[in-house]
Amino acid sequence: MLKAKCPECRNEAVVDEEMTKVGCSHCGFTASYESYLETMKGMAQNMSDDYQANLDKSGF
Ligand SMILES: [Zn+2]
């Protein structure tokens, strides 16, 4: 089974064999693999936005 990172609790989630679903046994998160990828993409985007915002705030 494939391992993935849970976007909810950041523990280890599992991708099913057909690569259609992601499930986390830690917090009960489940999503289709497609929407999981979208979620992770959005999180990466948010993180880099925050990073940029912090840079801007620091005044350099
Ligand atoms: Zn979880």
N, CA, C, O and the ligand as a Tripos MOL2 file, in Angstrom:
@<TRIPOS>MOLECULE
protein
  241   239    61     0     0
PROTEIN
NO_CHARGES

@<TRIPOS>ATOM
      1 N           0.8270   -1.2170    0.0000 N.3       1 MET1
      2 CA          0.0000    0.0000    0.0000 C.3       1 MET1
      3 C           0.8570    1.2610    0.0000 C.2       1 MET1
      4 O           1.9340    1.3120    0.5930 O.2       1 MET1
      5 N           0.3530    2.2430   -0.6660 N.am      2 LEU2
      6 CA          1.0720    3.5080   -0.7530 C.3       2 LEU2
      7 C           0.8050    4.3640    0.4800 C.2       2 LEU2
      8 O          -0.2960    4.3780    1.0280 O.2       2 LEU2
      9 N           1.8300    5.0640    0.8900 N.am      3 LYS3
     10 CA          1.6780    5.9450    2.0280 C.3       3 LYS3
     11 C           1.5050    7.3770    1.5510 C.2       3 LYS3
     12 O           2.0630    7.7840    0.5320 O.2       3 LYS3
     13 N           0.7400    8.1150    2.2920 N.am      4 ALA4
     14 CA          0.5350    9.5180    1.9660 C.3       4 ALA4
     15 C           0.5180   10.2960    3.2720 C.2       4 ALA4
     16 O           0.4580    9.7200    4.3580 O.2       4 ALA4
     17 N           0.5700   11.5800    3.1470 N.am      5 LYS5
     18 CA          0.5160   12.4070    4.3480 C.3       5 LYS5
     19 C          -0.8960   12.9560    4.5020 C.2       5 LYS5
     20 O          -1.4730   13.5020    3.5610 O.2       5 LYS5
     21 N          -1.4380   12.8020    5.6960 N.am      6 CYS6
     22 CA         -2.7930   13.2790    5.9300 C.3       6 CYS6
     23 C          -2.8060   14.8060    6.0200 C.2       6 CYS6
     24 O          -2.0610   15.3840    6.8110 O.2       6 CYS6
     25 N          -3.6460   15.4640    5.2160 N.am      7 PRO7
     26 CA         -3.7030   16.9220    5.2640 C.3       7 PRO7
     27 C          -4.4050   17.4380    6.5130 C.2       7 PRO7
     28 O          -4.2840   18.6180    6.8400 O.2       7 PRO7
     29 N          -5.1320   16.5820    7.2140 N.am      8 GLU8
     30 CA         -5.8750   16.9960    8.3930 C.3       8 GLU8
     31 C          -4.9920   16.9720    9.6470 C.2       8 GLU8
     32 O          -4.8920   17.9660   10.3670 O.2       8 GLU8
     33 N          -4.3570   15.8230    9.8940 N.am      9 CYS9
     34 CA         -3.6130   15.6750   11.1520 C.3       9 CYS9
     35 C          -2.1170   15.4930   10.9130 C.2       9 CYS9
     36 O          -1.3390   15.4120   11.8640 O.2       9 CYS9
     37 N          -1.7190   15.4300    9.6560 N.am     10 ARG10
     38 CA         -0.3110   15.2920    9.2790 C.3      10 ARG10
     39 C           0.3280   14.0020    9.7250 C.2      10 ARG10
     40 O           1.5530   13.8810    9.7520 O.2      10 ARG10
     41 N          -0.5010   13.0380   10.0750 N.am     11 ASN11
     42 CA          0.0210   11.7010   10.3110 C.3      11 ASN11
     43 C           0.0550   10.9410    8.9940 C.2      11 ASN11
     44 O          -0.1620   11.5150    7.9260 O.2      11 ASN11
     45 N           0.3310    9.6440    9.0820 N.am     12 GLU12
     46 CA          0.4410    8.8490    7.8850 C.3      12 GLU12
     47 C          -0.9250    8.3670    7.4120 C.2      12 GLU12
     48 O          -1.6600    7.7280    8.1650 O.2      12 GLU12
     49 N          -1.2540    8.6710    6.1810 N.am     13 ALA13
     50 CA         -2.4800    8.1750    5.5650 C.3      13 ALA13
     51 C          -2.1010    7.1270    4.5300 C.2      13 ALA13
     52 O          -0.9330    6.9900    4.1660 O.2      13 ALA13
     53 N          -3.0840    6.4010    4.0690 N.am     14 VAL14
     54 CA         -2.8220    5.2910    3.1640 C.3      14 VAL14
     55 C          -3.6380    5.4690    1.8860 C.2      14 VAL14
     56 O          -4.8190    5.8140    1.9310 O.2      14 VAL14
     57 N          -2.9950    5.2300    0.7610 N.am     15 VAL15
     58 CA         -3.6750    5.2620   -0.5310 C.3      15 VAL15
     59 C          -4.0560    3.8390   -0.9040 C.2      15 VAL15
     60 O          -3.2330    2.9300   -0.7900 O.2      15 VAL15
     61 N          -5.2800    3.6340   -1.3430 N.am     16 ASP16
     62 CA         -5.6780    2.2640   -1.6760 C.3      16 ASP16
     63 C          -5.0280    1.7990   -2.9830 C.2      16 ASP16
     64 O          -4.4400    2.5880   -3.7220 O.2      16 ASP16
     65 N          -5.1540    0.4930   -3.2430 N.am     17 GLU17
     66 CA         -4.4100   -0.1140   -4.3480 C.3      17 GLU17
     67 C          -4.7830    0.4460   -5.7110 C.2      17 GLU17
     68 O          -3.9490    0.4880   -6.6160 O.2      17 GLU17
     69 N          -6.0190    0.8720   -5.8610 N.am     18 GLU18
     70 CA         -6.4620    1.4330   -7.1420 C.3      18 GLU18
     71 C          -6.0860    2.9030   -7.2850 C.2      18 GLU18
     72 O          -6.3720    3.5190   -8.3110 O.2      18 GLU18
     73 N          -5.4510    3.4640   -6.2710 N.am     19 MET19
     74 CA         -5.1050    4.8830   -6.2770 C.3      19 MET19
     75 C          -6.3400    5.7720   -6.4620 C.2      19 MET19
     76 O          -6.2910    6.7900   -7.1520 O.2      19 MET19
     77 N          -7.4270    5.3710   -5.8430 N.am     20 THR20
     78 CA         -8.6460    6.1570   -5.9930 C.3      20 THR20
     79 C          -9.0200    6.8540   -4.7030 C.2      20 THR20
     80 O          -9.7460    7.8470   -4.7120 O.2      20 THR20
     81 N          -8.5140    6.3220   -3.5730 N.am     21 LYS21
     82 CA         -8.9480    6.8640   -2.2900 C.3      21 LYS21
     83 C          -7.7850    6.9950   -1.3320 C.2      21 LYS21
     84 O          -6.8330    6.2150   -1.3630 O.2      21 LYS21
     85 N          -7.8840    7.9980   -0.4840 N.am     22 VAL22
     86 CA         -6.8990    8.1780    0.5760 C.3      22 VAL22
     87 C          -7.6390    8.1220    1.9060 C.2      22 VAL22
     88 O          -8.6890    8.7430    2.0740 O.2      22 VAL22
     89 N          -7.0880    7.3830    2.8290 N.am     23 GLY23
     90 CA         -7.7320    7.2680    4.1270 C.3      23 GLY23
     91 C          -6.7170    7.4070    5.2440 C.2      23 GLY23
     92 O          -5.6000    6.9010    5.1450 O.2      23 GLY23
     93 N          -7.1050    8.0910    6.3000 N.am     24 CYS24
     94 CA         -6.2390    8.2480    7.4670 C.3      24 CYS24
     95 C          -6.9050    7.5820    8.6600 C.2      24 CYS24
     96 O          -8.0380    7.9080    9.0150 O.2      24 CYS24
     97 N          -6.1950    6.6520    9.2700 N.am     25 SER25
     98 CA         -6.7620    5.9510   10.4160 C.3      25 SER25
     99 C          -6.5910    6.7480   11.6950 C.2      25 SER25
    100 O          -7.1810    6.4050   12.7190 O.2      25 SER25
    101 N          -5.7960    7.8010   11.6550 N.am     26 HIS26
    102 CA         -5.5340    8.6020   12.8510 C.3      26 HIS26
    103 C          -6.6890    9.5520   13.1550 C.2      26 HIS26
    104 O          -7.1140    9.6700   14.3050 O.2      26 HIS26
    105 N          -7.1960   10.2300   12.1270 N.am     27 CYS27
    106 CA         -8.2550   11.2080   12.3610 C.3      27 CYS27
    107 C          -9.5260   10.8670   11.5980 C.2      27 CYS27
    108 O         -10.5390   11.5490   11.7530 O.2      27 CYS27
    109 N          -9.4890    9.8030   10.7590 N.am     28 GLY28
    110 CA        -10.6790    9.4040   10.0160 C.3      28 GLY28
    111 C         -10.8640   10.1480    8.7140 C.2      28 GLY28
    112 O         -11.9270   10.0610    8.1000 O.2      28 GLY28
    113 N          -9.8490   10.8820    8.2780 N.am     29 PHE29
    114 CA         -9.9320   11.5970    7.0100 C.3      29 PHE29
    115 C         -10.0260   10.6170    5.8480 C.2      29 PHE29
    116 O          -9.2560    9.6590    5.7780 O.2      29 PHE29
    117 N         -10.9620   10.8480    4.9390 N.am     30 THR30
    118 CA        -10.9850   10.1020    3.6810 C.3      30 THR30
    119 C         -11.3300   11.0640    2.5510 C.2      30 THR30
    120 O         -12.1200   11.9920    2.7200 O.2      30 THR30
    121 N         -10.7260   10.8220    1.4080 N.am     31 ALA31
    122 CA        -11.0120   11.6410    0.2310 C.3      31 ALA31
    123 C         -10.6390   10.8280   -0.9920 C.2      31 ALA31
    124 O          -9.8860    9.8590   -0.8920 O.2      31 ALA31
    125 N         -11.1530   11.2090   -2.1280 N.am     32 SER32
    126 CA        -10.6840   10.5920   -3.3590 C.3      32 SER32
    127 C          -9.2350   11.0290   -3.5730 C.2      32 SER32
    128 O          -8.8280   12.1060   -3.1380 O.2      32 SER32
    129 N          -8.4720   10.1840   -4.2440 N.am     33 TYR33
    130 CA         -7.0620   10.4940   -4.4220 C.3      33 TYR33
    131 C          -6.8950   11.8180   -5.1590 C.2      33 TYR33
    132 O          -5.9850   12.5990   -4.8800 O.2      33 TYR33
    133 N          -7.8050   12.0450   -6.1110 N.am     34 GLU34
    134 CA         -7.7440   13.2700   -6.8890 C.3      34 GLU34
    135 C          -7.9220   14.5110   -6.0060 C.2      34 GLU34
    136 O          -7.1540   15.4680   -6.1020 O.2      34 GLU34
    137 N          -8.9310   14.4810   -5.1560 N.am     35 SER35
    138 CA         -9.1560   15.6610   -4.3180 C.3      35 SER35
    139 C          -8.0900   15.7620   -3.2370 C.2      35 SER35
    140 O          -7.7880   16.8550   -2.7590 O.2      35 SER35
    141 N          -7.5190   14.6190   -2.8480 N.am     36 TYR36
    142 CA         -6.3910   14.6540   -1.9260 C.3      36 TYR36
    143 C          -5.2170   15.4170   -2.5410 C.2      36 TYR36
    144 O          -4.5980   16.2600   -1.8920 O.2      36 TYR36
    145 N          -4.9250   15.1020   -3.8080 N.am     37 LEU37
    146 CA         -3.8300   15.7990   -4.4920 C.3      37 LEU37
    147 C          -4.1060   17.2980   -4.5870 C.2      37 LEU37
    148 O          -3.2060   18.1180   -4.4030 O.2      37 LEU37
    149 N          -5.3490   17.6430   -4.8720 N.am     38 GLU38
    150 CA         -5.7200   19.0550   -4.9430 C.3      38 GLU38
    151 C          -5.5190   19.7390   -3.5870 C.2      38 GLU38
    152 O          -5.0150   20.8590   -3.5040 O.2      38 GLU38
    153 N          -5.9230   19.0400   -2.5440 N.am     39 THR39
    154 CA         -5.7610   19.5820   -1.1870 C.3      39 THR39
    155 C          -4.2990   19.8280   -0.8670 C.2      39 THR39
    156 O          -3.9370   20.8780   -0.3350 O.2      39 THR39
    157 N          -3.4590   18.8510   -1.1940 N.am     40 MET40
    158 CA         -2.0370   18.9820   -0.9000 C.3      40 MET40
    159 C          -1.4140   20.1080   -1.7250 C.2      40 MET40
    160 O          -0.5500   20.8440   -1.2480 O.2      40 MET40
    161 N          -1.8710   20.2230   -2.9730 N.am     41 LYS41
    162 CA         -1.3770   21.3030   -3.8330 C.3      41 LYS41
    163 C          -1.7470   22.6500   -3.2260 C.2      41 LYS41
    164 O          -0.9290   23.5680   -3.1710 O.2      41 LYS41
    165 N          -2.9930   22.7530   -2.7700 N.am     42 GLY42
    166 CA         -3.4580   23.9860   -2.1440 C.3      42 GLY42
    167 C          -2.6730   24.3070   -0.8830 C.2      42 GLY42
    168 O          -2.3800   25.4710   -0.6100 O.2      42 GLY42
    169 N          -2.3290   23.2740   -0.1090 N.am     43 MET43
    170 CA         -1.5690   23.4960    1.1210 C.3      43 MET43
    171 C          -0.1700   24.0040    0.8130 C.2      43 MET43
    172 O           0.3300   24.9110    1.4790 O.2      43 MET43
    173 N           0.4560   23.4210   -0.1910 N.am     44 ALA44
    174 CA          1.7890   23.8740   -0.5820 C.3      44 ALA44
    175 C           1.7350   25.3300   -1.0290 C.2      44 ALA44
    176 O           2.6220   26.1270   -0.7230 O.2      44 ALA44
    177 N           0.6760   25.6540   -1.7590 N.am     45 GLN45
    178 CA          0.4750   27.0250   -2.2150 C.3      45 GLN45
    179 C           0.3420   27.9710   -1.0240 C.2      45 GLN45
    180 O           0.9840   29.0200   -0.9760 O.2      45 GLN45
    181 N          -0.5000   27.5850   -0.0640 N.am     46 ASN46
    182 CA         -0.6980   28.4190    1.1190 C.3      46 ASN46
    183 C           0.5980   28.6210    1.8810 C.2      46 ASN46
    184 O           0.8850   29.7140    2.3690 O.2      46 ASN46
    185 N           1.3760   27.5550    1.9760 N.am     47 MET47
    186 CA          2.6250   27.6430    2.7220 C.3      47 MET47
    187 C           3.5810   28.6370    2.0700 C.2      47 MET47
    188 O           4.2180   29.4380    2.7540 O.2      47 MET47
    189 N           3.6750   28.5790    0.7430 N.am     48 SER48
    190 CA          4.6000   29.5010    0.0930 C.3      48 SER48
    191 C           4.0610   30.9320    0.1480 C.2      48 SER48
    192 O           4.8370   31.8860    0.1860 O.2      48 SER48
    193 N           2.7380   31.0810    0.1530 N.am     49 ASP49
    194 CA          2.1530   32.4080    0.3310 C.3      49 ASP49
    195 C           2.5100   32.9700    1.7060 C.2      49 ASP49
    196 O           2.8860   34.1360    1.8340 O.2      49 ASP49
    197 N           2.3870   32.1250    2.7300 N.am     50 ASP50
    198 CA          2.7390   32.5530    4.0860 C.3      50 ASP50
    199 C           4.2020   32.9460    4.1580 C.2      50 ASP50
    200 O           4.5630   33.9570    4.7610 O.2      50 ASP50
    201 N           5.0310   32.1320    3.5340 N.am     51 TYR51
    202 CA          6.4570   32.3860    3.5480 C.3      51 TYR51
    203 C           6.7370   33.7490    2.9170 C.2      51 TYR51
    204 O           7.5140   34.5430    3.4480 O.2      51 TYR51
    205 N           6.1020   34.0060    1.7890 N.am     52 GLN52
    206 CA          6.2610   35.2820    1.1030 C.3      52 GLN52
    207 C           5.7670   36.4270    1.9870 C.2      52 GLN52
    208 O           6.4150   37.4690    2.0840 O.2      52 GLN52
    209 N           4.6160   36.2270    2.6290 N.am     53 ALA53
    210 CA          4.0480   37.2550    3.4820 C.3      53 ALA53
    211 C           4.9980   37.5870    4.6300 C.2      53 ALA53
    212 O           5.1770   38.7510    4.9870 O.2      53 ALA53
    213 N           5.6030   36.5470    5.2000 N.am     54 ASN54
    214 CA          6.5460   36.7680    6.2940 C.3      54 ASN54
    215 C           7.7740   37.5310    5.8130 C.2      54 ASN54
    216 O           8.2950   38.3950    6.5180 O.2      54 ASN54
    217 N           8.2210   37.2090    4.6300 N.am     55 LEU55
    218 CA          9.3590   37.9200    4.0580 C.3      55 LEU55
    219 C           9.0250   39.3990    3.8800 C.2      55 LEU55
    220 O           9.8300   40.2730    4.2020 O.2      55 LEU55
    221 N           7.8250   39.6630    3.3610 N.am     56 ASP56
    222 CA          7.4000   41.0260    3.1410 C.3      56 ASP56
    223 C           7.3480   41.8090    4.4500 C.2      56 ASP56
    224 O           7.7590   42.9660    4.5310 O.2      56 ASP56
    225 N           6.8160   41.1150    5.4910 N.am     57 LYS57
    226 CA          6.6550   41.7620    6.7870 C.3      57 LYS57
    227 C           8.0070   42.1100    7.4310 C.2      57 LYS57
    228 O           8.1390   43.1010    8.1500 O.2      57 LYS57
    229 N           9.0050   41.2610    7.1470 N.am     58 SER58
    230 CA         10.2860   41.4840    7.7890 C.3      58 SER58
    231 C          10.9980   42.7130    7.2160 C.2      58 SER58
    232 O          11.9530   43.2090    7.8120 O.2      58 SER58
    233 N          10.5440   43.1970    6.0790 N.am     59 GLY59
    234 CA         11.0350   44.4480    5.5620 C.3      59 GLY59
    235 C          12.2710   44.3880    4.6910 C.2      59 GLY59
    236 O          12.8390   45.4240    4.3460 O.2      59 GLY59
    237 N          12.6900   43.1970    4.3360 N.am     60 PHE60
    238 CA         13.8520   43.1030    3.4710 C.3      60 PHE60
    239 C          13.4900   43.1970    1.9960 C.2      60 PHE60
    240 O          14.3710   43.1330    1.1390 O.2      60 PHE60
    241 ZN         -5.3460   12.2270    9.6470 Zn       61 ZN61
@<TRIPOS>BOND
     1     1     2 1
     2     2     3 1
     3     3     4 2
     4     3     5 am
     5     5     6 1
     6     6     7 1
     7     7     8 2
     8     7     9 am
     9     9    10 1
    10    10    11 1
    11    11    12 2
    12    11    13 am
    13    13    14 1
    14    14    15 1
    15    15    16 2
    16    15    17 am
    17    17    18 1
    18    18    19 1
    19    19    20 2
    20    19    21 am
    21    21    22 1
    22    22    23 1
    23    23    24 2
    24    23    25 am
    25    25    26 1
    26    26    27 1
    27    27    28 2
    28    27    29 am
    29    29    30 1
    30    30    31 1
    31    31    32 2
    32    31    33 am
    33    33    34 1
    34    34    35 1
    35    35    36 2
    36    35    37 am
    37    37    38 1
    38    38    39 1
    39    39    40 2
    40    39    41 am
    41    41    42 1
    42    42    43 1
    43    43    44 2
    44    43    45 am
    45    45    46 1
    46    46    47 1
    47    47    48 2
    48    47    49 am
    49    49    50 1
    50    50    51 1
    51    51    52 2
    52    51    53 am
    53    53    54 1
    54    54    55 1
    55    55    56 2
    56    55    57 am
    57    57    58 1
    58    58    59 1
    59    59    60 2
    60    59    61 am
    61    61    62 1
    62    62    63 1
    63    63    64 2
    64    63    65 am
    65    65    66 1
    66    66    67 1
    67    67    68 2
    68    67    69 am
    69    69    70 1
    70    70    71 1
    71    71    72 2
    72    71    73 am
    73    73    74 1
    74    74    75 1
    75    75    76 2
    76    75    77 am
    77    77    78 1
    78    78    79 1
    79    79    80 2
    80    79    81 am
    81    81    82 1
    82    82    83 1
    83    83    84 2
    84    83    85 am
    85    85    86 1
    86    86    87 1
    87    87    88 2
    88    87    89 am
    89    89    90 1
    90    90    91 1
    91    91    92 2
    92    91    93 am
    93    93    94 1
    94    94    95 1
    95    95    96 2
    96    95    97 am
    97    97    98 1
    98    98    99 1
    99    99   100 2
   100    99   101 am
   101   101   102 1
   102   102   103 1
   103   103   104 2
   104   103   105 am
   105   105   106 1
   106   106   107 1
   107   107   108 2
   108   107   109 am
   109   109   110 1
   110   110   111 1
   111   111   112 2
   112   111   113 am
   113   113   114 1
   114   114   115 1
   115   115   116 2
   116   115   117 am
   117   117   118 1
   118   118   119 1
   119   119   120 2
   120   119   121 am
   121   121   122 1
   122   122   123 1
   123   123   124 2
   124   123   125 am
   125   125   126 1
   126   126   127 1
   127   127   128 2
   128   127   129 am
   129   129   130 1
   130   130   131 1
   131   131   132 2
   132   131   133 am
   133   133   134 1
   134   134   135 1
   135   135   136 2
   136   135   137 am
   137   137   138 1
   138   138   139 1
   139   139   140 2
   140   139   141 am
   141   141   142 1
   142   142   143 1
   143   143   144 2
   144   143   145 am
   145   145   146 1
   146   146   147 1
   147   147   148 2
   148   147   149 am
   149   149   150 1
   150   150   151 1
   151   151   152 2
   152   151   153 am
   153   153   154 1
   154   154   155 1
   155   155   156 2
   156   155   157 am
   157   157   158 1
   158   158   159 1
   159   159   160 2
   160   159   161 am
   161   161   162 1
   162   162   163 1
   163   163   164 2
   164   163   165 am
   165   165   166 1
   166   166   167 1
   167   167   168 2
   168   167   169 am
   169   169   170 1
   170   170   171 1
   171   171   172 2
   172   171   173 am
   173   173   174 1
   174   174   175 1
   175   175   176 2
   176   175   177 am
   177   177   178 1
   178   178   179 1
   179   179   180 2
   180   179   181 am
   181   181   182 1
   182   182   183 1
   183   183   184 2
   184   183   185 am
   185   185   186 1
   186   186   187 1
   187   187   188 2
   188   187   189 am
   189   189   190 1
   190   190   191 1
   191   191   192 2
   192   191   193 am
   193   193   194 1
   194   194   195 1
   195   195   196 2
   196   195   197 am
   197   197   198 1
   198   198   199 1
   199   199   200 2
   200   199   201 am
   201   201   202 1
   202   202   203 1
   203   203   204 2
   204   203   205 am
   205   205   206 1
   206   206   207 1
   207   207   208 2
   208   207   209 am
   209   209   210 1
   210   210   211 1
   211   211   212 2
   212   211   213 am
   213   213   214 1
   214   214   215 1
   215   215   216 2
   216   215   217 am
   217   217   218 1
   218   218   219 1
   219   219   220 2
   220   219   221 am
   221   221   222 1
   222   222   223 1
   223   223   224 2
   224   223   225 am
   225   225   226 1
   226   226   227 1
   227   227   228 2
   228   227   229 am
   229   229   230 1
   230   230   231 1
   231   231   232 2
   232   231   233 am
   233   233   234 1
   234   234   235 1
   235   235   236 2
   236   235   237 am
   237   237   238 1
   238   238   239 1
   239   239   240 2
@<TRIPOS>SUBSTRUCTURE
     1 MET1         2 RESIDUE 1 A MET
     2 LEU2         6 RESIDUE 1 A LEU
     3 LYS3        10 RESIDUE 1 A LYS
     4 ALA4        14 RESIDUE 1 A ALA
     5 LYS5        18 RESIDUE 1 A LYS
     6 CYS6        22 RESIDUE 1 A CYS
     7 PRO7        26 RESIDUE 1 A PRO
     8 GLU8        30 RESIDUE 1 A GLU
     9 CYS9        34 RESIDUE 1 A CYS
    10 ARG10       38 RESIDUE 1 A ARG
    11 ASN11       42 RESIDUE 1 A ASN
    12 GLU12       46 RESIDUE 1 A GLU
    13 ALA13       50 RESIDUE 1 A ALA
    14 VAL14       54 RESIDUE 1 A VAL
    15 VAL15       58 RESIDUE 1 A VAL
    16 ASP16       62 RESIDUE 1 A ASP
    17 GLU17       66 RESIDUE 1 A GLU
    18 GLU18       70 RESIDUE 1 A GLU
    19 MET19       74 RESIDUE 1 A MET
    20 THR20       78 RESIDUE 1 A THR
    21 LYS21       82 RESIDUE 1 A LYS
    22 VAL22       86 RESIDUE 1 A VAL
    23 GLY23       90 RESIDUE 1 A GLY
    24 CYS24       94 RESIDUE 1 A CYS
    25 SER25       98 RESIDUE 1 A SER
    26 HIS26      102 RESIDUE 1 A HIS
    27 CYS27      106 RESIDUE 1 A CYS
    28 GLY28      110 RESIDUE 1 A GLY
    29 PHE29      114 RESIDUE 1 A PHE
    30 THR30      118 RESIDUE 1 A THR
    31 ALA31      122 RESIDUE 1 A ALA
    32 SER32      126 RESIDUE 1 A SER
    33 TYR33      130 RESIDUE 1 A TYR
    34 GLU34      134 RESIDUE 1 A GLU
    35 SER35      138 RESIDUE 1 A SER
    36 TYR36      142 RESIDUE 1 A TYR
    37 LEU37      146 RESIDUE 1 A LEU
    38 GLU38      150 RESIDUE 1 A GLU
    39 THR39      154 RESIDUE 1 A THR
    40 MET40      158 RESIDUE 1 A MET
    41 LYS41      162 RESIDUE 1 A LYS
    42 GLY42      166 RESIDUE 1 A GLY
    43 MET43      170 RESIDUE 1 A MET
    44 ALA44      174 RESIDUE 1 A ALA
    45 GLN45      178 RESIDUE 1 A GLN
    46 ASN46      182 RESIDUE 1 A ASN
    47 MET47      186 RESIDUE 1 A MET
    48 SER48      190 RESIDUE 1 A SER
    49 ASP49      194 RESIDUE 1 A ASP
    50 ASP50      198 RESIDUE 1 A ASP
    51 TYR51      202 RESIDUE 1 A TYR
    52 GLN52      206 RESIDUE 1 A GLN
    53 ALA53      210 RESIDUE 1 A ALA
    54 ASN54      214 RESIDUE 1 A ASN
    55 LEU55      218 RESIDUE 1 A LEU
    56 ASP56      222 RESIDUE 1 A ASP
    57 LYS57      226 RESIDUE 1 A LYS
    58 SER58      230 RESIDUE 1 A SER
    59 GLY59      234 RESIDUE 1 A GLY
    60 PHE60      238 RESIDUE 1 A PHE
    61 ZN61       241 GROUP 0 **** ****
